[in-house]
Amino acid sequence: MLSSRIHRRKPMGKPMSKATARANAAKSSIRAHVEHVFAHQKNRFNLFIRTIGLARAEVKLTLCNLAYNFNRLIFHERRENAG
């Protein structure tokens, strides 16, 4: 079953219901993990996709994801060996 991963807005002039606030918090925890990856790629690898065509953009993003994953692998390997 598909469920929306988009945050709900607070109704204007009314308080947000507790159920909506809990749902937004659950969505935020997932979103934070993804956003940190993209922020790291933009800052460390200077990721800026400005290509003609989806195929070239997909290749650039795939290579950046591969580099990020290798970077994380090295980090975890070093941490495991040190401790």
N, CA, C and O atoms as a GROMACS GRO file, in nm:
protein
  332
    1MET      N    1   0.083  -0.118   0.000
    1MET     CA    2   0.000   0.000   0.000
    1MET      C    3   0.088   0.125   0.000
    1MET      O    4   0.185   0.132   0.075
    2LEU      N    5   0.055   0.220  -0.081
    2LEU     CA    6   0.130   0.345  -0.087
    2LEU      C    7   0.076   0.443   0.015
    2LEU      O    8  -0.045   0.454   0.036
    3SER      N    9   0.168   0.514   0.079
    3SER     CA   10   0.127   0.617   0.173
    3SER      C   11   0.207   0.742   0.145
    3SER      O   12   0.321   0.735   0.100
    4SER      N   13   0.149   0.855   0.171
    4SER     CA   14   0.212   0.983   0.142
    4SER      C   15   0.329   1.007   0.236
    4SER      O   16   0.319   0.982   0.356
    5ARG      N   17   0.438   1.057   0.182
    5ARG     CA   18   0.556   1.094   0.262
    5ARG      C   19   0.572   1.246   0.268
    5ARG      O   20   0.678   1.296   0.304
    6ILE      N   21   0.466   1.318   0.234
    6ILE     CA   22   0.469   1.463   0.233
    6ILE      C   23   0.413   1.513   0.366
    6ILE      O   24   0.313   1.462   0.415
    7HIS      N   25   0.479   1.614   0.424
    7HIS     CA   26   0.434   1.671   0.550
    7HIS      C   27   0.301   1.743   0.533
    7HIS      O   28   0.272   1.801   0.428
    8ARG      N   29   0.222   1.739   0.638
    8ARG     CA   30   0.096   1.812   0.639
    8ARG      C   31   0.119   1.948   0.701
    8ARG      O   32   0.194   1.962   0.798
    9ARG      N   33   0.053   2.049   0.646
    9ARG     CA   34   0.066   2.184   0.700
    9ARG      C   35  -0.031   2.206   0.815
    9ARG      O   36  -0.136   2.141   0.824
   10LYS      N   37   0.006   2.299   0.901
   10LYS     CA   38  -0.083   2.336   1.010
   10LYS      C   39  -0.197   2.419   0.952
   10LYS      O   40  -0.174   2.508   0.871
   11PRO      N   41  -0.321   2.391   0.994
   11PRO     CA   42  -0.432   2.473   0.946
   11PRO      C   43  -0.416   2.618   0.992
   11PRO      O   44  -0.378   2.644   1.106
   12MET      N   45  -0.445   2.709   0.904
   12MET     CA   46  -0.426   2.851   0.936
   12MET      C   47  -0.519   2.892   1.050
   12MET      O   48  -0.640   2.872   1.044
   13GLY      N   49  -0.461   2.950   1.153
   13GLY     CA   50  -0.539   3.000   1.267
   13GLY      C   51  -0.582   2.892   1.365
   13GLY      O   52  -0.655   2.922   1.459
   14LYS      N   53  -0.540   2.768   1.344
   14LYS     CA   54  -0.578   2.659   1.434
   14LYS      C   55  -0.452   2.583   1.475
   14LYS      O   56  -0.353   2.584   1.402
   15PRO      N   57  -0.456   2.518   1.589
   15PRO     CA   58  -0.340   2.437   1.627
   15PRO      C   59  -0.336   2.307   1.546
   15PRO      O   60  -0.439   2.258   1.500
   16MET      N   61  -0.217   2.253   1.530
   16MET     CA   62  -0.201   2.126   1.458
   16MET      C   63  -0.244   2.013   1.550
   16MET      O   64  -0.213   2.013   1.669
   17SER      N   65  -0.312   1.917   1.494
   17SER     CA   66  -0.356   1.804   1.575
   17SER      C   67  -0.234   1.720   1.615
   17SER      O   68  -0.132   1.720   1.546
   18LYS      N   69  -0.246   1.649   1.725
   18LYS     CA   70  -0.135   1.567   1.775
   18LYS      C   71  -0.102   1.454   1.678
   18LYS      O   72   0.015   1.419   1.661
   19ALA      N   73  -0.204   1.396   1.615
   19ALA     CA   74  -0.180   1.288   1.519
   19ALA      C   75  -0.101   1.338   1.398
   19ALA      O   76  -0.012   1.268   1.350
   20THR      N   77  -0.134   1.457   1.350
   20THR     CA   78  -0.061   1.515   1.237
   20THR      C   79   0.082   1.547   1.277
   20THR      O   80   0.174   1.525   1.199
   21ALA      N   81   0.101   1.599   1.397
   21ALA     CA   82   0.236   1.630   1.444
   21ALA      C   83   0.320   1.503   1.455
   21ALA      O   84   0.437   1.503   1.418
   22ARG      N   85   0.262   1.394   1.506
   22ARG     CA   86   0.334   1.266   1.515
   22ARG      C   87   0.368   1.212   1.377
   22ARG      O   88   0.479   1.162   1.355
   23ALA      N   89   0.274   1.223   1.284
   23ALA     CA   90   0.298   1.175   1.148
   23ALA      C   91   0.410   1.256   1.081
   23ALA      O   92   0.495   1.200   1.012
   24ASN      N   93   0.410   1.387   1.102
   24ASN     CA   94   0.516   1.471   1.046
   24ASN      C   95   0.651   1.437   1.106
   24ASN      O   96   0.753   1.438   1.037
   25ALA      N   97   0.654   1.406   1.236
   25ALA     CA   98   0.780   1.371   1.303
   25ALA      C   99   0.836   1.241   1.247
   25ALA      O  100   0.956   1.228   1.228
   26ALA      N  101   0.749   1.144   1.222
   26ALA     CA  102   0.794   1.017   1.164
   26ALA      C  103   0.850   1.037   1.024
   26ALA      O  104   0.951   0.978   0.988
   27LYS      N  105   0.784   1.120   0.946
   27LYS     CA  106   0.832   1.150   0.811
   27LYS      C  107   0.964   1.228   0.816
   27LYS      O  108   1.050   1.210   0.730
   28SER      N  109   0.980   1.313   0.916
   28SER     CA  110   1.102   1.392   0.927
   28SER      C  111   1.224   1.306   0.955
   28SER      O  112   1.333   1.336   0.907
   29SER      N  113   1.208   1.198   1.032
   29SER     CA  114   1.322   1.114   1.064
   29SER      C  115   1.376   1.046   0.938
   29SER      O  116   1.497   1.031   0.921
   30ILE      N  117   1.286   1.004   0.850
   30ILE     CA  118   1.329   0.943   0.723
   30ILE      C  119   1.391   1.049   0.634
   30ILE      O  120   1.495   1.026   0.572
   31ARG      N  121   1.328   1.164   0.627
   31ARG     CA  122   1.375   1.271   0.540
   31ARG      C  123   1.514   1.320   0.581
   31ARG      O  124   1.595   1.354   0.495
   32ALA      N  125   1.540   1.324   0.711
   32ALA     CA  126   1.669   1.373   0.759
   32ALA      C  127   1.784   1.286   0.710
   32ALA      O  128   1.890   1.338   0.674
   33HIS      N  129   1.766   1.155   0.708
   33HIS     CA  130   1.871   1.065   0.660
   33HIS      C  131   1.903   1.092   0.514
   33HIS      O  132   2.020   1.097   0.476
   34VAL      N  133   1.800   1.111   0.434
   34VAL     CA  134   1.820   1.134   0.291
   34VAL      C  135   1.881   1.271   0.267
   34VAL      O  136   1.973   1.285   0.186
   35GLU      N  137   1.833   1.371   0.336
   35GLU     CA  138   1.883   1.507   0.316
   35GLU      C  139   2.030   1.520   0.355
   35GLU      O  140   2.104   1.597   0.293
   36HIS      N  141   2.074   1.447   0.458
   36HIS     CA  142   2.214   1.453   0.498
   36HIS      C  143   2.305   1.396   0.388
   36HIS      O  144   2.415   1.448   0.366
   37VAL      N  145   2.260   1.293   0.321
   37VAL     CA  146   2.339   1.235   0.212
   37VAL      C  147   2.355   1.336   0.100
   37VAL      O  148   2.465   1.356   0.049
   38PHE      N  149   2.245   1.399   0.060
   38PHE     CA  150   2.253   1.497  -0.048
   38PHE      C  151   2.335   1.619  -0.007
   38PHE      O  152   2.409   1.673  -0.090
   39ALA      N  153   2.325   1.662   0.116
   39ALA     CA  154   2.405   1.775   0.162
   39ALA      C  155   2.554   1.740   0.158
   39ALA      O  156   2.636   1.823   0.118
   40HIS      N  157   2.589   1.619   0.198
   40HIS     CA  158   2.728   1.576   0.194
   40HIS      C  159   2.778   1.573   0.050
   40HIS      O  160   2.890   1.616   0.022
   41GLN      N  161   2.696   1.522  -0.040
   41GLN     CA  162   2.737   1.515  -0.181
   41GLN      C  163   2.752   1.654  -0.240
   41GLN      O  164   2.844   1.677  -0.318
   42LYS      N  165   2.666   1.745  -0.206
   42LYS     CA  166   2.675   1.881  -0.260
   42LYS      C  167   2.798   1.952  -0.207
   42LYS      O  168   2.865   2.024  -0.281
   43ASN      N  169   2.828   1.934  -0.079
   43ASN     CA  170   2.940   2.006  -0.019
   43ASN      C  171   3.074   1.941  -0.050
   43ASN      O  172   3.168   2.010  -0.088
   44ARG      N  173   3.083   1.811  -0.033
   44ARG     CA  174   3.211   1.742  -0.048
   44ARG      C  175   3.248   1.715  -0.193
   44ARG      O  176   3.364   1.733  -0.232
   45PHE      N  177   3.150   1.673  -0.272
   45PHE     CA  178   3.177   1.636  -0.411
   45PHE      C  179   3.135   1.744  -0.509
   45PHE      O  180   3.141   1.722  -0.630
   46ASN      N  181   3.093   1.859  -0.460
   46ASN     CA  182   3.048   1.969  -0.545
   46ASN      C  183   2.942   1.923  -0.645
   46ASN      O  184   2.949   1.954  -0.764
   47LEU      N  185   2.846   1.848  -0.596
   47LEU     CA  186   2.741   1.796  -0.682
   47LEU      C  187   2.650   1.909  -0.728
   47LEU      O  188   2.583   1.974  -0.648
   48PHE      N  189   2.650   1.930  -0.857
   48PHE     CA  190   2.561   2.028  -0.919
   48PHE      C  191   2.528   1.972  -1.056
   48PHE      O  192   2.614   1.970  -1.144
   49ILE      N  193   2.407   1.929  -1.074
   49ILE     CA  194   2.370   1.861  -1.198
   49ILE      C  195   2.309   1.963  -1.293
   49ILE      O  196   2.200   2.016  -1.271
   50ARG      N  197   2.382   1.988  -1.398
   50ARG     CA  198   2.334   2.077  -1.503
   50ARG      C  199   2.374   2.014  -1.635
   50ARG      O  200   2.474   2.052  -1.697
   51THR      N  201   2.296   1.918  -1.676
   51THR     CA  202   2.327   1.844  -1.798
   51THR      C  203   2.208   1.850  -1.893
   51THR      O  204   2.097   1.888  -1.855
   52ILE      N  205   2.234   1.813  -2.016
   52ILE     CA  206   2.128   1.802  -2.115
   52ILE      C  207   2.088   1.655  -2.121
   52ILE      O  208   2.169   1.570  -2.158
   53GLY      N  209   1.966   1.626  -2.085
   53GLY     CA  210   1.916   1.490  -2.090
   53GLY      C  211   1.920   1.421  -1.955
   53GLY      O  212   2.008   1.445  -1.873
   54LEU      N  213   1.823   1.335  -1.936
   54LEU     CA  214   1.813   1.261  -1.810
   54LEU      C  215   1.922   1.156  -1.797
   54LEU      O  216   1.968   1.127  -1.686
   55ALA      N  217   1.964   1.098  -1.908
   55ALA     CA  218   2.066   0.992  -1.903
   55ALA      C  219   2.197   1.045  -1.846
   55ALA      O  220   2.258   0.980  -1.761
   56ARG      N  221   2.240   1.161  -1.890
   56ARG     CA  222   2.365   1.219  -1.838
   56ARG      C  223   2.351   1.259  -1.692
   56ARG      O  224   2.444   1.241  -1.613
   57ALA      N  225   2.235   1.312  -1.655
   57ALA     CA  226   2.212   1.348  -1.515
   57ALA      C  227   2.213   1.224  -1.428
   57ALA      O  228   2.267   1.225  -1.317
   58GLU      N  229   2.154   1.116  -1.478
   58GLU     CA  230   2.150   0.991  -1.402
   58GLU      C  231   2.290   0.934  -1.385
   58GLU      O  232   2.323   0.882  -1.278
   59VAL      N  233   2.373   0.942  -1.488
   59VAL     CA  234   2.510   0.893  -1.478
   59VAL      C  235   2.588   0.974  -1.375
   59VAL      O  236   2.661   0.919  -1.294
   60LYS      N  237   2.573   1.105  -1.380
   60LYS     CA  238   2.645   1.191  -1.285
   60LYS      C  239   2.602   1.162  -1.141
   60LYS      O  240   2.686   1.153  -1.051
   61LEU      N  241   2.473   1.146  -1.120
   61LEU     CA  242   2.423   1.118  -0.985
   61LEU      C  243   2.465   0.979  -0.940
   61LEU      O  244   2.497   0.959  -0.823
   62THR      N  245   2.464   0.882  -1.030
   62THR     CA  246   2.507   0.746  -0.996
   62THR      C  247   2.653   0.742  -0.956
   62THR      O  248   2.689   0.675  -0.858
   63LEU      N  249   2.737   0.812  -1.028
   63LEU     CA  250   2.880   0.816  -0.994
   63LEU      C  251   2.902   0.885  -0.860
   63LEU      O  252   2.988   0.844  -0.782
   64CYS      N  253   2.825   0.989  -0.833
   64CYS     CA  254   2.837   1.058  -0.706
   64CYS      C  255   2.790   0.968  -0.592
   64CYS      O  256   2.851   0.967  -0.485
   65ASN      N  257   2.684   0.893  -0.613
   65ASN     CA  258   2.636   0.798  -0.512
   65ASN      C  259   2.739   0.688  -0.488
   65ASN      O  260   2.759   0.647  -0.374
   66LEU      N  261   2.802   0.641  -0.593
   66LEU     CA  262   2.906   0.539  -0.581
   66LEU      C  263   3.024   0.592  -0.499
   66LEU      O  264   3.075   0.522  -0.411
   67ALA      N  265   3.066   0.714  -0.527
   67ALA     CA  266   3.176   0.774  -0.451
   67ALA      C  267   3.137   0.791  -0.304
   67ALA      O  268   3.219   0.766  -0.216
   68TYR      N  269   3.014   0.833  -0.279
   68TYR     CA  270   2.967   0.850  -0.141
   68TYR      C  271   2.968   0.716  -0.068
   68TYR      O  272   3.011   0.708   0.047
   69ASN      N  273   2.920   0.611  -0.135
   69ASN     CA  274   2.915   0.479  -0.071
   69ASN      C  275   3.054   0.424  -0.043
   69ASN      O  276   3.076   0.362   0.061
   70PHE      N  277   3.149   0.447  -0.134
   70PHE     CA  278   3.288   0.406  -0.107
   70PHE      C  279   3.345   0.484   0.010
   70PHE      O  280   3.419   0.429   0.093
   71ASN      N  281   3.312   0.611   0.017
   71ASN     CA  282   3.358   0.696   0.127
   71ASN      C  283   3.306   0.643   0.260
   71ASN      O  284   3.380   0.636   0.358
   72ARG      N  285   3.176   0.606   0.265
   72ARG     CA  286   3.118   0.551   0.387
   72ARG      C  287   3.179   0.416   0.423
   72ARG      O  288   3.200   0.386   0.540
   73LEU      N  289   3.207   0.333   0.321
   73LEU     CA  290   3.269   0.203   0.344
   73LEU      C  291   3.406   0.220   0.409
   73LEU      O  292   3.440   0.150   0.505
   74ILE      N  293   3.485   0.312   0.355
   74ILE     CA  294   3.618   0.338   0.412
   74ILE      C  295   3.605   0.387   0.556
   74ILE      O  296   3.682   0.345   0.643
   75PHE      N  297   3.510   0.474   0.582
   75PHE     CA  298   3.488   0.526   0.716
   75PHE      C  299   3.457   0.412   0.814
   75PHE      O  300   3.514   0.405   0.922
   76HIS      N  301   3.365   0.323   0.774
   76HIS     CA  302   3.325   0.214   0.863
   76HIS      C  303   3.436   0.111   0.879
   76HIS      O  304   3.452   0.055   0.988
   77GLU      N  305   3.513   0.086   0.775
   77GLU     CA  306   3.627  -0.006   0.785
   77GLU      C  307   3.732   0.048   0.883
   77GLU      O  308   3.782  -0.026   0.967
   78ARG      N  309   3.762   0.173   0.872
   78ARG     CA  310   3.862   0.234   0.962
   78ARG      C  311   3.812   0.234   1.106
   78ARG      O  312   3.888   0.207   1.198
   79ARG      N  313   3.684   0.263   1.125
   79ARG     CA  314   3.628   0.265   1.260
   79ARG      C  315   3.627   0.126   1.322
   79ARG      O  316   3.652   0.110   1.442
   80GLU      N  317   3.600   0.026   1.240
   80GLU     CA  318   3.599  -0.112   1.289
   80GLU      C  319   3.740  -0.159   1.327
   80GLU      O  320   3.758  -0.228   1.428
   81ASN      N  321   3.838  -0.122   1.247
   81ASN     CA  322   3.976  -0.162   1.274
   81ASN      C  323   4.038  -0.088   1.392
   81ASN      O  324   4.124  -0.142   1.461
   82ALA      N  325   3.996   0.036   1.415
   82ALA     CA  326   4.052   0.116   1.524
   82ALA      C  327   3.998   0.072   1.659
   82ALA      O  328   4.069   0.077   1.759
   83GLY      N  329   3.874   0.030   1.663
   83GLY     CA  330   3.812   0.002   1.792
   83GLY      C  331   3.791  -0.140   1.812
   83GLY      O  332   3.739  -0.181   1.916
   0.00000   0.00000   0.00000
